[in-house]
Amino acid sequence: MVTRRYDPDRRDRIIDAALAVIAEGGVAGTSHRRVADRAGVPLGSMTYHFTSMDELLREAFTRFATRLSERFAERLEAAADLDALAEAIVHLVHDDLAAGPDDLVLSLELYTLAARQPAFRQITHDWMRRSREVLERLVDARTAYELDALIEGLIIHISLDPLPRDRAVTRDAVRRILSP
């Protein structure tokens, strides 16, 4: 008689493994076999927990976007006024969100997937909505939109530029948007 091993964390490990595999080889290089190997689970677990690769990708990217949204909110919710918001954004851009290469790769992979497949756009839409809601605690909706777009762009530029970027430039850009 074969006994099944009780593994309540298996689904979560698969999702985390999918993110690691995507960070290493992109969405195009992600397969059920690679994810199962990375998660240390039998290949059959993939179809047991996820009906398709698209479902796994949606779950993985939703987890990723939620994690970044929480980091974003944690940093910005401490800001009590516009000066503190500007400093929090500078710290967020230079230290929090651009901290690891995996986060940049995962973000760009998600953007590309969402650009190609409308079914994934809801993940990016929800992510941007959560970011703007946090910003709207201190600024109006238009300013929140502008700041959110600036933050996204700065993170990409800072992460991909071979030259280190000065925090003062980021601070100046943020203050320009915050100035009446």
Protein Blocks (a to p, Z undefined) as FASTA:
>chain_A
ZZddddfklmmmmmmmmmmmmmmnojklpcfklmmmmnopafklmmmmpgbfklmmmmmm
mmmmmmmmmmmmmmmmmpmbfklmmmmmmmmmmmmmmmpmklmmmmmmmmmmmmmmmklm
mmmmmmmmmmmmmmmmmmcfklmmmmmmmmmmmmmmmmmpmbdcdfklmmmmmmmmmpZZ
